[in-house]
Amino acid sequence: MKFKDYYETLGVPRGASSDDVKKAYRKLAHKYHPDITKDPDGEEKFKAVNEAYKTLKDPELRKAYDQLGDHRSGESVRPPPNWGSGFGASGFSNQSAYEEVDLADLFAEMARRGAEQPSASSDRRSQGHQWARNGQDFEVTAHITIEEAAEGALLDLNLEIPEYDKDGVIHRVRRSLKARIAKGVVDGQKMRLPGKGGKGLNGGRDGDLYLNIVLHPHGFFRPSGHDLYLDLPITPWESSLGGMVEVPTLYGVVSLKIPPGTPAGKKMRLPGKGLPKQKEGFGDLYVIMHVVSPTELSGREKDLFEELAEISTFNPRGHFVASVQKK
């Protein structure tokens, strides 16, 4: 039969402890799970990882596997004489019989026969000493509005959670749960929900669910941490003369004084009008001035603009003229 290096598949040394084997399996099974991996060969790698773990997790099967020796994957091997009799593989009575057997099928058959005729170690496992496995941690993206980030929210989540079955193989299980989002979360924040991930096996703890918070784009506000940014359109005369304008915030409309001579792009700060912080205080709202000219003019407006153009000495391109004259 062709040898398969299960230790190499899991990336552990031959003398690795059971805990190290389990940790390596959990990491690789999650990495190559068909619902998660982007590796084009992920499904085959996932099957290989599960095959290796099914043998190495069982002390009796691992003992039998180790007696085959250390070989290269794909190398033809013959078990030692009378090898099968000690491990429930008596159906393979001669060396030539092994030539037709896949290593995975052989150990699956040995596991089945071991279950039918329990050894002392399997008796102990049947009395409550099964391997305990912690449930899988899981991450999902939670999309919320800026208003929900400011006020808090209760989300209804419909998820597919990775869980172990009784054989230690990971499957996806659909589950619905409610998640409370505390006010003050920010875009990109990760929230941990303890025990809301995959169910543990044989007394292992349940995994955790992590929510990656993503804020929906807002019609007015752009978040940056707990601060918010708002583009405020103002008229040319408000830019030149100044005045009071109304500004929307998450907490209602406020009045903002525009100083005379305010240029486009000027940033003004409204303290405490940003998103709440989770412990105390608030971020700020930064208002960015955008000077907007009218696209349609009445006759009187056109006359006034023409009059202004005639009497005004203001030249925003004066520096161009000065630069050309120097040359």
C-alpha positions in Angstrom: 0.0 0.0 0.0 1.1 3.6 -0.5 2.3 5.4 2.6 0.7 8.7 3.7 2.7 10.9 6.1 -0.1 12.0 8.4 2.4 13.9 10.6 3.6 15.9 7.6 0.0 16.6 6.6 -0.7 18.2 10.0 2.7 19.8 10.1 3.7 18.3 13.4 6.7 16.1 14.4 6.2 12.3 14.9 6.6 12.7 18.7 4.0 15.5 18.9 1.7 15.4 21.9 -2.1 14.8 21.5 -2.7 18.4 22.3 -0.3 19.6 19.6 -1.9 17.2 17.1 -5.4 18.6 18.0 -4.2 22.3 17.8 -2.6 21.6 14.4 -5.8 19.9 13.1 -8.1 22.7 14.3 -5.9 25.4 12.6 -5.7 23.5 9.3 -9.3 22.4 9.3 -10.5 26.0 9.6 -8.0 27.2 7.1 -9.0 24.7 4.4 -12.7 24.4 5.1 -14.5 24.6 1.8 -16.8 27.4 3.0 -13.8 29.5 4.1 -10.7 28.8 2.1 -9.7 30.6 -1.1 -7.2 27.9 -2.0 -8.2 26.1 -5.2 -7.0 22.9 -3.7 -8.6 23.6 -0.3 -11.2 20.9 -0.4 -8.6 18.1 -1.1 -6.4 19.5 1.6 -9.3 19.6 4.0 -10.0 15.9 3.3 -6.4 15.0 3.9 -6.3 16.9 7.2 -9.4 15.1 8.4 -8.0 11.8 7.3 -4.7 12.3 9.2 -6.5 13.5 12.3 -8.9 10.6 12.4 -5.9 8.2 12.8 -3.6 10.3 15.0 -6.3 11.4 17.5 -6.9 7.7 18.4 -4.1 6.2 20.6 -4.6 2.7 19.3 -4.7 3.8 15.6 -1.7 6.1 16.1 0.2 3.2 17.7 -0.6 1.0 14.7 0.3 3.8 12.3 3.7 4.5 14.0 4.6 0.8 13.7 4.5 1.2 9.9 7.7 3.3 10.2 8.8 6.6 8.8 8.5 6.8 5.0 8.0 9.3 2.2 4.4 10.0 1.1 3.6 7.8 -1.8 6.2 5.2 -1.0 5.1 1.5 -1.1 5.2 -0.1 2.4 4.4 -3.4 3.9 3.4 -3.7 7.5 5.5 -5.8 9.9 4.6 -9.5 10.3 1.4 -10.1 12.3 0.9 -6.3 12.4 -2.8 -6.3 11.8 -3.7 -8.9 14.5 -3.0 -6.5 17.3 -5.1 -3.7 15.9 -8.4 -5.2 14.7 -7.2 -5.6 11.1 -7.3 -9.4 11.0 -9.3 -9.4 7.8 -6.1 -8.6 6.0 -4.4 -12.0 6.6 -1.4 -11.8 4.3 1.0 -9.2 3.0 -0.3 -9.2 -0.5 -3.7 -8.2 0.7 -2.3 -4.9 1.8 -1.2 -4.0 -1.7 -4.9 -3.4 -2.7 -5.8 -1.3 0.3 -5.7 2.4 0.7 -4.2 3.5 4.0 -7.2 5.6 4.9 -9.6 2.7 4.2 -7.4 0.4 6.3 -7.5 2.7 9.4 -11.2 3.4 8.9 -11.8 -0.4 9.0 -9.6 -0.7 12.1 -11.5 2.0 13.8 -14.8 0.3 13.0 -13.6 -3.1 14.3 -12.1 -1.4 17.3 -15.6 0.1 18.1 -17.2 -3.4 17.7 -14.6 -5.0 20.0 -13.5 -2.3 22.4 -10.0 -2.4 23.7 -9.1 -1.4 27.3 -8.4 2.1 26.2 -11.6 2.4 24.2 -13.5 1.0 27.2 -12.1 3.9 29.2 -13.2 6.4 26.6 -16.7 4.9 26.5 -16.9 5.5 30.3 -16.6 9.3 29.8 -12.9 9.9 28.9 -13.6 11.1 25.3 -11.4 13.7 23.9 -12.7 17.1 24.7 -12.7 19.6 21.8 -13.3 23.3 22.1 -15.8 24.8 19.7 -14.6 26.8 16.7 -14.3 30.6 16.9 -16.1 32.3 14.1 -16.0 35.8 12.5 -18.8 37.6 10.7 -19.3 41.1 9.4 -22.0 43.1 11.1 -23.3 46.1 9.0 -24.9 48.8 11.0 -25.8 52.5 10.4 -24.1 55.5 12.0 -27.3 56.1 14.0 -27.1 52.5 15.4 -23.5 53.1 16.3 -24.5 56.2 18.1 -27.6 54.8 19.9 -26.8 51.0 20.1 -28.8 48.3 18.4 -30.1 44.7 18.7 -29.2 42.7 15.6 -30.8 39.5 14.3 -28.1 37.3 12.9 -28.6 34.3 10.7 -25.3 32.5 10.5 -23.7 29.2 9.5 -21.4 28.2 12.4 -18.6 25.6 12.1 -19.2 22.8 14.7 -17.7 19.4 15.3 -19.7 16.3 14.9 -19.2 13.2 17.1 -16.3 12.1 14.9 -14.5 15.4 15.3 -15.2 16.5 11.8 -16.2 20.1 11.2 -19.6 20.9 9.6 -21.6 24.1 9.2 -24.7 24.4 11.3 -27.3 27.2 10.6 -28.1 29.2 13.7 -30.1 32.4 14.5 -29.1 34.6 17.4 -29.5 38.1 18.6 -26.4 40.3 19.2 -26.6 43.6 21.2 -24.3 46.3 19.7 -23.3 48.8 22.4 -23.4 52.4 21.5 -20.0 53.9 20.7 -18.7 51.1 18.4 -16.6 52.4 15.5 -16.0 51.3 11.9 -13.5 48.4 11.8 -14.0 47.5 15.5 -14.1 43.8 16.4 -16.7 42.7 19.1 -16.3 39.4 20.9 -19.4 37.4 21.9 -18.2 34.7 24.3 -19.7 31.2 23.8 -21.6 32.2 20.6 -19.4 30.3 18.2 -19.2 26.6 17.4 -20.4 24.1 20.1 -17.7 22.2 22.0 -17.5 18.5 21.9 -17.3 16.1 24.9 -17.2 18.9 27.5 -15.0 21.3 25.5 -15.9 25.0 25.8 -18.0 26.7 23.1 -16.2 28.9 20.7 -16.5 32.6 20.5 -18.2 34.7 17.8 -16.4 37.9 16.6 -18.4 40.7 14.9 -16.4 42.9 12.5 -18.3 46.2 12.6 -18.8 48.0 9.3 -20.7 51.2 9.2 -23.0 51.8 6.2 -22.2 54.9 4.1 -24.3 57.9 5.4 -25.8 60.6 3.3 -24.1 63.4 5.3 -21.5 62.1 7.7 -18.1 60.3 7.2 -16.8 58.5 10.2 -13.2 58.5 11.4 -13.0 56.7 14.7 -15.4 58.5 17.0 -15.2 61.7 14.9 -17.5 62.6 12.1 -16.9 64.8 9.0 -19.6 66.8 7.2 -19.2 68.7 3.9 -21.2 72.0 4.4 -22.3 73.9 1.2 -22.2 77.7 1.7 -22.9 80.5 -0.8 -20.3 82.9 -2.1 -21.8 85.7 0.0 -21.8 83.6 3.1 -18.2 82.8 2.5 -17.4 86.5 2.0 -19.7 88.2 4.5 -20.1 85.5 7.1 -23.3 84.7 8.9 -25.2 82.0 10.8 -26.0 78.7 9.1 -27.9 75.6 10.3 -25.8 72.4 10.4 -27.3 68.9 10.8 -25.8 66.6 13.5 -26.7 63.2 14.8 -28.4 65.0 17.8 -30.4 67.6 16.0 -29.8 70.8 14.0 -27.3 73.4 15.5 -26.4 77.0 14.4 -22.9 77.6 13.3 -21.3 81.1 12.9 -19.4 81.5 9.6 -16.6 84.1 10.0 -16.3 86.7 7.2 -13.8 85.7 4.5 -14.2 81.9 5.1 -12.5 80.1 2.2 -13.5 76.8 0.6 -12.0 73.9 2.4 -11.9 75.6 5.8 -12.5 73.1 8.6 -14.5 74.1 11.7 -14.9 71.9 14.8 -18.1 71.2 16.7 -16.9 69.5 19.9 -18.9 66.6 21.3 -21.1 66.2 18.2 -19.4 63.0 16.9 -20.1 59.4 18.0 -20.2 58.5 21.6 -17.3 56.8 23.2 -17.9 53.5 25.0 -16.6 54.6 28.4 -17.3 58.4 28.4 -17.4 61.4 26.2 -18.0 62.0 22.5 -16.0 62.5 19.4 -16.2 65.7 17.4 -18.0 66.8 14.3 -15.7 68.5 11.7 -17.5 70.8 9.2 -15.7 71.3 5.9 -16.8 74.4 3.9 -17.7 74.0 0.3 -18.4 77.3 -1.6 -21.2 76.7 -4.1 -22.2 79.2 -6.8 -25.7 79.4 -8.2 -26.2 77.8 -11.6 -29.2 79.9 -12.5 -29.5 83.6 -12.0 -32.4 86.0 -12.0 -32.0 89.2 -14.0 -31.4 91.2 -10.8 -28.9 88.7 -9.5 -27.0 88.8 -12.8 -26.9 92.6 -12.7 -25.5 92.5 -9.2 -22.8 90.0 -10.1 -21.8 92.1 -13.1 -21.6 95.2 -11.0 -19.5 93.3 -8.5 -17.2 92.1 -11.3 -16.7 95.7 -12.5 -15.8 97.2 -9.1 -14.0 94.3 -7.4 -10.2 94.4 -7.3 -10.0 90.8 -6.0 -8.0 88.5 -8.3 -7.6 84.9 -7.1 -5.1 84.3 -10.0 -2.8 87.2 -9.2 0.0 84.9 -8.3 0.0 83.4 -11.8 0.6 86.9 -13.3 3.3 87.7 -10.8 5.1 84.4 -11.6 5.0 85.1 -15.4 6.3 88.6 -15.0 9.3 87.4 -13.0 10.3 85.2 -16.0 
